[in-house]
């Protein structure tokens, strides 16, 4: 992304702060004019004093006092406006940074699972923090320094030609030379800095990946190896960063040296012009002050360009994620589906992750409200993907899914998902209290209902044993709990939500046999009057299902009750025999 476009877009993100931003911009214009006017007025005062001292005229006291008063007023205005700009630029920058981070966070949460499976969470977090901080720096520096600098260099610098075109032309030429040198440095470092940012991203991804798997690293004695890999990334980052820093250090040295050179050249030329009557002492004083001020502004611009090059790739990454359009989103004016009865129909539904091999192929099935449907089949046969399509983790490429006769793509996502409770195969808990984790789907639920959900999920025993009961913090991803405890909390979470449609994705896979038996009894009660989809590898958990759908390579190859499928002696019967659910068919007697 072009740096100027990045700069313009960042300024366009001010949102609610745009009015304050406009006011600060106007204050910067006034500040630039006042700062420019000060040395000009002071030069006029010097000329009047010089004329009086040389006896070339008499003192015009009203004009002299007017100039002194105006000079003082501009000086005081510069101080006051500077304080105002600095104070409010800080506030604008911090408020906008936090608002931008919140918007980014909300946007990322709406992106499909395909995005989150392909983009490392460490990178997402790094982009959020570094991108928002970089934009905060742009907002702060733009309104505190750079806008006034641009106004002075682009608008007021040419005005020096009116004061004295010879000295003004020298000043314009010198500043143009410094600008060209800066442009050369920009060209040299633009590509290099993009490489640096890629190493920063690798650093964040590696750190997040490592910290998320500390038990594995310690168990397999990988500490030294992972630390070495981190040091290697840092070494590569420095190798890429040093050339960029060297170029900008050169630019900074040239800019600082230019201040001394410019003042010296202006003084020498001004003295030579004064001897020939082409410049007054006041004009020389004014131009020396202006040259110092303008070189200072040029140094600010160089610093800004330097920082923009350093921060630009971070902001570009931020916008790349911000511009990612959610594949699953509400259509315009989508209605709220309300609370549904739970009738579900799949009509010729197909879906592929990669556009080549189908994960779900031409699935058609009718499910009545309150029916229990089990999905079985080998790993990767399309069971979880089929139910992911139901709660719109992604949308089918062909066909449609209806709930109570309405296409789920025509209603709001929030209202659809409000009607569906999911217990995922992998328990996903927040580093919050047990109660907060259970309330995820229904934050306003009374405590007695939370307690009842805990009991129905067979979790009351370990919750009561926890140090602070429901208020116990479970740690990152629930690591302070066992796998079975985590899964029971995720079941309690779905029960408290009380949805008309329930999806159980291997809900009892992490439980021991005794707990599973208790939980199955609770689930049988909860599933009454609720449309339930059960994904299971252990067929013992789906024996009482109203209907079993057998999947293979994304297709439904068999459907029926447990007894009907066993009687067919097909794929399901083979699975049942493999799990010792039914006996092997008796061999036919040999022919006599």
ZAMARGU-4260 file (C-alpha; in steps of 0.2 Angstrom, whole numbers, plus 5000, padded with zeros to 4 digits):
<rodrens>
0) 5000/5000/5000 | 5007/5017/4995 | 5013/5027/5011 | 5003/5043/5006 | 4987/5032/5004
5) 4991/5024/5021 | 4993/5042/5029 | 4977/5048/5021 | 4967/5033/5027 | 4974/5034/5044
10) 4968/5052/5046 | 4951/5046/5039 | 4949/5034/5053 | 4946/5048/5066 | 4927/5044/5066
15) 4919/5054/5081 | 4935/5064/5083 | 4934/5072/5066 | 4927/5088/5072 | 4941/5090/5085
20) 4954/5085/5071 | 4947/5099/5060 | 4948/5111/5074 | 4966/5106/5078 | 4971/5107/5059
25) 4964/5125/5059 | 4974/5129/5075 | 4990/5122/5066 | 4987/5134/5052 | 4985/5149/5063
30) 5001/5142/5073 | 5011/5141/5057 | 5006/5159/5052 | 5010/5166/5069 | 5027/5157/5070
35) 5031/5163/5052 | 5026/5181/5056 | 5036/5183/5072 | 5054/5184/5063 | 5046/5195/5049
40) 5039/5207/5062 | 5055/5206/5072 | 5065/5211/5056 | 5055/5226/5054 | 5058/5231/5072
45) 5077/5229/5069 | 5076/5240/5053 | 5067/5254/5062 | 5080/5253/5076 | 5095/5253/5063
50) 5088/5268/5054 | 5086/5278/5070 | 5104/5273/5075 | 5111/5278/5058 | 5102/5295/5059
55) 5093/5291/5042 | 5076/5296/5050 | 5066/5299/5065 | 5057/5286/5076 | 5039/5283/5071
60) 5033/5279/5089 | 5015/5273/5085 | 5022/5262/5071 | 5036/5255/5082 | 5025/5252/5097
65) 5012/5244/5085 | 5025/5232/5078 | 5032/5228/5096 | 5014/5224/5102 | 5010/5214/5087
70) 5026/5204/5089 | 5022/5201/5108 | 5004/5196/5103 | 5010/5183/5090 | 5023/5176/5103
75) 5010/5174/5116 | 4998/5166/5103 | 5011/5154/5098 | 5013/5148/5116 | 4995/5147/5119
80) 4991/5138/5103 | 5005/5126/5105 | 4999/5121/5122 | 4981/5119/5116 | 4987/5109/5101
85) 4998/5098/5111 | 4985/5094/5125 | 4971/5090/5113 | 4981/5081/5100 | 4986/5069/5115
90) 4968/5066/5119 | 4963/5064/5101 | 4977/5051/5098 | 4973/5040/5114 | 4954/5040/5111
95) 4956/5036/5093 | 4969/5022/5096 | 4957/5013/5109 | 4942/5015/5097 | 4952/5008/5083
100) 4958/4993/5093 | 4940/4990/5098 | 4933/4991/5080 | 4947/4979/5074 | 4944/4967/5088
105) 4925/4967/5084 | 4929/4965/5065 | 4941/4950/5068 | 4928/4941/5079 | 4916/4942/5064
110) 4928/4934/5052 | 4925/4916/5047 | 4933/4901/5054 | 4943/4899/5038 | 4952/4915/5042
115) 4956/4910/5059 | 4963/4893/5054 | 4974/4901/5041 | 4980/4916/5051 | 4990/4914/5067
120) 4982/4921/5082 | 4999/4928/5087 | 5000/4938/5071 | 4982/4944/5073 | 4986/4951/5091
125) 5003/4958/5085 | 4994/4968/5071 | 4981/4974/5082 | 4993/4982/5095 | 5007/4988/5083
130) 4995/4994/5070 | 4984/5004/5083 | 5000/5011/5091 | 5007/5016/5074 | 4991/5025/5070
135) 4991/5034/5087 | 5008/5040/5083 | 5003/5047/5066 | 4988/5056/5074 | 4998/5063/5088
140) 5012/5069/5077 | 5001/5076/5063 | 4991/5087/5074 | 5005/5092/5086 | 5019/5095/5073
145) 5018/5089/5055 | 5002/5098/5049 | 5010/5115/5054 | 5026/5110/5046 | 5018/5105/5030
150) 5009/5122/5030 | 5025/5132/5033 | 5035/5122/5020 | 5022/5121/5006 | 5013/5138/5008
155) 5023/5150/5018 | 5040/5146/5012 | 5036/5153/4994 | 5030/5169/5003 | 5049/5172/5008
160) 5051/5177/4989 | 5040/5192/4992 | 5051/5198/5007 | 5067/5197/4998 | 5067/5186/4982
165) 5086/5183/4982 | 5087/5177/5000 | 5070/5168/4997 | 5076/5159/4982 | 5092/5153/4991
170) 5081/5146/5005 | 5069/5137/4993 | 5084/5130/4984 | 5092/5123/4999 | 5076/5116/5006
175) 5072/5108/4989 | 5090/5100/4990 | 5087/5092/5007 | 5070/5086/5001 | 5078/5077/4986
180) 5090/5069/4998 | 5076/5063/5009 | 5067/5056/4994 | 5082/5046/4989 | 5083/5038/5006
185) 5064/5034/5005 | 5067/5025/4989 | 5081/5015/4996 | 5072/5009/5012 | 5054/5006/5006
190) 5056/4988/5001 | 5069/4984/5015 | 5056/4989/5028 | 5043/4978/5022 | 5055/4963/5024
195) 5058/4969/5042 | 5040/4969/5046 | 5038/4951/5040 | 5052/4946/5052 | 5042/4955/5066
200) 5027/4945/5061 | 5037/4929/5062 | 5043/4934/5079 | 5026/4936/5086 | 5019/4920/5078
205) 5034/4910/5085 | 5032/4918/5103 | 5013/4915/5103 | 5015/4897/5096 | 5028/4893/5109
210) 5020/4900/5124 | 5004/4891/5120 | 5012/4874/5121 | 5024/4876/5136 | 5019/4859/5143
215) 5024/4850/5126 | 5040/4860/5126 | 5045/4856/5143 | 5040/4838/5142 | 5050/4835/5125
220) 5065/4846/5132 | 5063/4859/5118 | 5067/4874/5128 | 5084/4876/5121 | 5078/4873/5103
225) 5064/4885/5104 | 5075/4898/5111 | 5087/4896/5098 | 5074/4897/5084 | 5068/4914/5092
230) 5086/4920/5092 | 5088/4915/5074 | 5073/4926/5069 | 5079/4940/5079 | 5096/4939/5070
235) 5087/4939/5053 | 5077/4954/5059 | 5092/4964/5064 | 5101/4960/5048 | 5086/4967/5038
240) 5084/4982/5050 | 5102/4988/5051 | 5103/4994/5033 | 5086/5004/5035 | 5093/5012/5051
245) 5109/5016/5043 | 5101/5025/5028 | 5089/5035/5040 | 5104/5039/5052 | 5113/5047/5036
250) 5097/5057/5032 | 5096/5063/5050 | 5114/5069/5050 | 5112/5078/5033 | 5097/5087/5040
255) 5105/5093/5056 | 5121/5098/5046 | 5109/5108/5034 | 5103/5119/5048 | 5121/5126/5051
260) 5125/5127/5033 | 5109/5136/5028 | 5111/5149/5042 | 5129/5152/5037 | 5125/5153/5018
265) 5110/5165/5022 | 5121/5176/5033 | 5135/5177/5020 | 5123/5181/5005 | 5113/5193/5016
270) 5129/5202/5021 | 5134/5203/5003 | 5117/5210/4997 | 5117/5222/5012 | 5134/5230/5006
275) 5125/5232/4989 | 5109/5239/4996 | 5099/5224/4991 | 5094/5218/5009 | 5092/5227/5025
280) 5099/5221/5042 | 5081/5217/5047 | 5079/5206/5032 | 5095/5197/5036 | 5089/5194/5054
285) 5072/5188/5048 | 5079/5176/5035 | 5092/5169/5048 | 5077/5166/5060 | 5066/5159/5046
290) 5080/5147/5040 | 5082/5140/5057 | 5064/5138/5059 | 5061/5130/5042 | 5076/5118/5044
295) 5068/5113/5060 | 5052/5110/5051 | 5061/5100/5038 | 5069/5090/5051 | 5052/5086/5058
300) 5046/5081/5041 | 5061/5070/5039 | 5058/5062/5056 | 5040/5059/5051 | 5044/5051/5034
305) 5057/5040/5043 | 5044/5035/5056 | 5031/5033/5042 | 5042/5021/5033 | 5045/5011/5049
310) 5027/5011/5054 | 5019/5010/5037 | 5020/4991/5035 | 5013/4988/5052 | 4998/4999/5047
315) 4997/4991/5030 | 4995/4974/5039 | 4982/4981/5050 | 4972/4987/5035 | 4974/4971/5026
320) 4965/4962/5040 | 4952/4976/5042 | 4948/4975/5024 | 4945/4956/5025 | 4927/4954/5021
325) 4917/4942/5031 | 4911/4928/5019 | 4897/4924/5031 | 4887/4940/5034 | 4870/4947/5035
330) 4861/4952/5019 | 4854/4970/5019 | 4838/4972/5030 | 4839/4954/5036 | 4825/4950/5048
335) 4827/4942/5065 | 4821/4924/5064 | 4814/4924/5082 | 4813/4908/5092 | 4811/4894/5081
340) 4802/4877/5083 | 4817/4868/5076 | 4813/4860/5059 | 4829/4859/5049 | 4830/4855/5031
345) 4846/4852/5020 | 4842/4854/5001 | 4856/4848/4990 | 4870/4856/5001 | 4888/4855/4995
350) 4904/4863/5002 | 4922/4862/4999 | 4936/4871/5009 | 4949/4871/4995 | 4937/4872/4979
355) 4944/4855/4974 | 4938/4840/4985 | 4921/4841/4993 | 4919/4841/5012 | 4900/4840/5010
360) 4892/4834/4994 | 4874/4835/4989 | 4867/4832/5007 | 4848/4832/5008 | 4839/4828/5024
365) 4823/4833/5033 | 4823/4834/5052 | 4807/4837/5062 | 4806/4848/5077 | 4812/4839/5092
370) 4820/4824/5083 | 4836/4817/5088 | 4848/4814/5073 | 4865/4806/5075 | 4879/4808/5062
375) 4892/4795/5062 | 4906/4790/5050 | 4925/4790/5049 | 4936/4805/5054 | 4935/4818/5039
380) 4919/4811/5032 | 4910/4828/5033 | 4900/4827/5049 | 4906/4842/5058 | 4907/4852/5042
385) 4888/4848/5039 | 4883/4855/5056 | 4895/4869/5054 | 4885/4875/5039 | 4869/4874/5050
390) 4876/4887/5062 | 4884/4897/5048 | 4902/4894/5052 | 4903/4895/5033 | 4890/4895/5019
395) 4887/4881/5006 | 4893/4884/4989 | 4877/4876/4982 | 4860/4871/4990 | 4852/4879/5005
400) 4848/4875/5023 | 4831/4880/5030 | 4826/4882/5048 | 4807/4882/5050 | 4806/4885/5031
405) 4817/4900/5031 | 4834/4900/5022 | 4846/4903/5036 | 4856/4915/5024 | 4841/4927/5024
410) 4840/4930/5042 | 4852/4939/5054 | 4867/4928/5060 | 4864/4934/5078 | 4846/4928/5078
415) 4850/4911/5070 | 4864/4907/5082 | 4854/4912/5097 | 4843/4897/5093 | 4858/4885/5091
420) 4868/4878/5106 | 4885/4870/5101 | 4895/4859/5112 | 4912/4857/5102 | 4923/4842/5102
425) 4937/4853/5109 | 4931/4862/5125 | 4934/4880/5123 | 4935/4890/5139 | 4940/4908/5143
430) 4953/4912/5157 | 4938/4918/5167 | 4928/4912/5181 | 4917/4896/5180 | 4902/4906/5181
435) 4907/4918/5167 | 4911/4903/5156 | 4894/4895/5158 | 4885/4912/5156 | 4893/4915/5138
440) 4877/4911/5129 | 4865/4919/5142 | 4874/4933/5152 | 4858/4938/5161 | 4853/4921/5168
445) 4848/4920/5186 | 4861/4911/5197 | 4849/4897/5201 | 4848/4893/5183 | 4867/4893/5182
450) 4867/4881/5196 | 4854/4870/5188 | 4864/4869/5172 | 4880/4864/5182 | 4870/4850/5190
455) 4862/4843/5174 | 4879/4843/5166 | 4886/4832/5180 | 4898/4846/5185 | 4892/4851/5202
460) 4904/4840/5211 | 4920/4847/5205 | 4913/4865/5205 | 4909/4864/5223 | 4926/4857/5226
465) 4934/4872/5217 | 4942/4885/5229 | 4929/4899/5225 | 4915/4888/5218 | 4907/4896/5203
470) 4919/4911/5205 | 4935/4901/5203 | 4946/4907/5188 | 4949/4892/5177 | 4965/4898/5168
475) 4970/4901/5150 | 4959/4889/5140 | 4953/4881/5156 | 4970/4873/5159 | 4967/4871/5178
480) 4953/4859/5174 | 4954/4841/5168 | 4948/4837/5150 | 4932/4830/5157 | 4929/4844/5168
485) 4931/4857/5154 | 4919/4847/5143 | 4906/4846/5156 | 4907/4865/5158 | 4905/4867/5139
490) 4889/4856/5140 | 4883/4867/5155 | 4885/4882/5144 | 4875/4875/5130 | 4861/4869/5143
495) 4860/4887/5151 | 4857/4894/5133 | 4842/4883/5132 | 4842/4883/5113 | 4828/4875/5102
500) 4842/4867/5092 | 4857/4858/5100 | 4873/4852/5092 | 4883/4839/5102 | 4900/4837/5093
505) 4908/4822/5102 | 4901/4830/5118 | 4906/4815/5129 | 4923/4810/5121 | 4934/4816/5136
510) 4923/4808/5150 | 4927/4792/5159 | 4914/4778/5157 | 4905/4782/5174 | 4904/4801/5171
515) 4898/4797/5153 | 4884/4786/5159 | 4878/4800/5171 | 4880/4814/5158 | 4871/4803/5145
520) 4856/4802/5157 | 4856/4821/5159 | 4857/4824/5140 | 4843/4812/5137 | 4832/4823/5148
525) 4839/4839/5141 | 4836/4833/5123 | 4817/4831/5126 | 4807/4843/5115 | 4823/4850/5107
530) 4830/4846/5089 | 4847/4838/5093 | 4861/4833/5081 | 4874/4822/5089 | 4891/4818/5081
535) 4899/4803/5089 | 4912/4790/5085 | 4907/4779/5100 | 4890/4772/5094 | 4885/4768/5111
540) 4880/4786/5113 | 4868/4787/5099 | 4859/4770/5101 | 4843/4779/5106 | 4844/4792/5092
545) 4828/4793/5081 | 4838/4793/5066 | 4856/4789/5061 | 4865/4797/5046 | 4880/4788/5040
550) 4893/4799/5031 | 4907/4794/5019 | 4917/4807/5009 | 4904/4821/5012 | 4889/4811/5007
555) 4875/4802/5017 | 4877/4784/5012 | 4865/4776/5024 | 4850/4783/5035 | 4839/4775/5048
560) 4837/4769/5066 | 4851/4759/5075 | 4841/4742/5072 | 4837/4746/5054 | 4855/4750/5049
565) 4862/4735/5058 | 4849/4725/5048 | 4855/4732/5032 | 4872/4724/5036 | 4881/4739/5027
570) 4894/4752/5032 | 4885/4756/5049 | 4884/4737/5054 | 4902/4736/5050 | 4906/4751/5062
575) 4895/4743/5075 | 4904/4726/5074 | 4921/4735/5075 | 4915/4743/5092 | 4908/4726/5098
580) 4890/4733/5098 | 4883/4719/5088 | 4889/4701/5085 | 4898/4695/5069 | 4885/4687/5057
585) 4885/4669/5058 | 4894/4660/5044 | 4884/4650/5032 | 4886/4631/5034 | 4898/4624/5021
590) 4890/4615/5007 | 4889/4596/5008
</rodrens>
